[in-house]
Every structure is written in structure tokens, then in C-alpha cells.
Amino acid sequence: MAQREQVFPGVSPIFGGARVLPSPSQFFLTGEDRLRVVSANSAAGVNLKVQWRTAIPSGEIIANSVDHTPNTDRTTKRQDYELGSGSLLNVTIFAGSGTPLAGQTYVMVQIVRGSGAAAIVLGTILAGYVTAVQALGFPGSPIVSSVEGEPFLRTIIGTTPGAGSAIQEVVPAGARWEVLSWLFQLTTSVAVADRKPFVQYTASGLPFGIYLNFSTIPASSIGIFTFGPTLESTSDPINGLYQGPWPARLLISGGQTIATSARNIQAADQFTNPNYVVREWLEVS
């Protein structure tokens, strides 16, 4: 016996004035629901504009706008906003003030029932990075995690260590780095010994990678070193220039360290501060 095809069409609700609001372009709100904004940010002076429209049961369209000021130290901030009752039509969020670049200000927008720690998350409608001119919008924008979006390109001048000490640069909490280049200078003292500088990646005090150039630096010399992904280990001793490789993608997380020292380092040897370039994502937790 042949089966009959049946179609069960969705019925759009009708509000006052016989207006039909097509599904699924909105959430229906009971008055207990709130808009939650979760942010992480590394730029100063950023204030986010959160704007949305709701249709209340009378059929009137209400526009709303609130401000959300994220933290500046990459830590997560959560804030809930009253929505009232009716139908959520659309939401947009962007940097209303400040000049964050791509990868510096991450936001996530959710619909929650209740407030605070007891709130129930009913839906995530927006997630991604924003700037002053690049907004996120619901409906339409994809949901993007903080480590999928375009990272922020940072150029960093590190800290000069004391004589005879190693360079130590720590990834900030809430960040994930891909290190693209690393440059430093070593001035050796008159103490006779051949030094061999290296770069070391450590986590929880344990080394997980040591990268070096095959050349040695004698006493009373100056060497300028560059390390980067898949570089050839080569040198120009006459001009004091050296380069060395590390893996194609050197990814390190918050709290982990990239350091530089040298075999046979002497007490009066001096490293300069490192200059380096990283791609930085925000680790939202």
C-alpha cells in the first residue's frame, strides 16, 4: 500500500494589528528571559553597544540599546540585560567607542532564563570578534569560537634581563600565542668560553622544546640572533648575525614561557630585551 506524503506546516503567531512574525527569525520571550553578553578583551578604552528590537504583544516594535564595558586584561566579563516579553527580532553588537583591532575584543551573546549563576542558557545567538566597524548580528552572523577567529598581530618589546641571566617572557593569562619571530642580542664578556645561545619553550617549569643555532659565540663578541618557523640554521660571524629554526607553528598558552639562554653563559654576559611578533587569540573561559 502506497504511503501518503503529509506536510505539517509551522504556524506563525499573530500579534496585535494582525501582524505575522515569521519563524524562526526570533525568540519568544516570557519576561523571565534576559540577554547575556560575555566578553573578553585586550584593548584599552573599549565600550560595546548592544542593540536589539522586540515586538511586544500589542504589535509595537521596540528598539533597545545598552552599553557593555569589557575588562581590558583578557579576563571574562558577564552581564545580563532585561528583555521584557514579546518576540526578539534581531540583535547587533559592535564597539561603540575605542579602536579595537580584529582579535582584540571577543563577545558572545546568549538568551538566558533567570539571572546570575542560577540562569539557564537557552541559546547562543552571537559569538565572534568585533571592532568599531565590524559588527556581529543576529540573525546572520556565524557562531565563531575565540580561537577560530582572526588573531591580533602583536609586536612586543620584551624585558632586558640582568647580566648572566636568561630572557624570560611569559604569555599573559587568557591569551594563546603563535610566535612568528624572535630577535635578541648577546654581548659576551672577556671570560674565555664559547657560548651557544638557544631558545626554550617551557610549561609549568618543564622544558618542551629547545631550539638553537649551530654556531658558537666566543668571548668579547656581539651576536644578533633571529629565530622563527622553519628558518635555516645559518650564520654570518663576520657581521655577528645568526638565525635558527623552530617548528612551523609554535603555539603556547597563558602562563607558559619562552626563554633564551646560552650554554657556557658567563656571569658578565648580557642579553638585550627580545623583540618578537606573535599572533594572539583570546582564551575565553
C-alpha positions, 0 to 999 in steps of 0.5 A: 500500500502506497504511503501518503506524503503529509506536510505539517506546516509551522504556524506563525503567531499573530500579534496585535494589528494582525501582524505575522512574525515569521519563524524562526527569525526570533525568540519568544520571550516570557519576561523571565528571559534576559540577554547575556553578553560575555566578553573578553578583551585586550584593548584599552578604552573599549565600550560595546553597544548592544542593540536589539528590537522586540515586538511586544504583544500589542504589535509595537516594535521596540528598539533597545540599546545598552552599553557593555564595558569589557575588562581590558586584561583578557579576563571574562566579563558577564552581564545580563540585560532585561528583555521584557516579553514579546518576540526578539527580532534581531540583535547587533553588537559592535564597539561603540567607542575605542579602536579595537583591532580584529582579535582584540575584543571577543563577545558572545551573546546568549538568551538566558532564563533567570539571572546570575549563576542560577540562569539557564542558557537557552541559546547562543545567538552571537559569538565572534570578534568585533571592532568599531566597524565590524559588527556581529548580528543576529540573525546572520552572523556565524557562531565563531569560537575565540580561537577560530577567529582572526588573531591580533598581530602583536609586536612586543618589546620584551624585558632586558634581563640582568647580566648572566641571566636568561630572557624570560617572557611569559604569555599573559593569562587568557591569551594563546600565542603563535610566535612568528619571530624572535630577535635578541642580542648577546654581548659576551664578556672577556671570560674565555668560553664559547657560548651557544645561545638557544631558545626554550619553550617551557610549561609549568617549569618543564622544558618542551622544546629547545631550539638553537643555532649551530654556531658558537659565540666566543668571548668579547663578541656581539651576536644578533640572533633571529629565530622563527618557523622553519628558518635555516640554521645559518650564520654570518660571524663576520657581521655577528648575525645568526638565525635558527629554526623552530617548528612551523607553528609554535603555539603556547598558552597563558602562563607558559614561557619562552626563554633564551639562554646560552650554554657556557653563559658567563656571569658578565654576559648580557642579553638585550630585551627580545623583540618578537611578533606573535599572533594572539587569540583570546582564551575565553573561559 
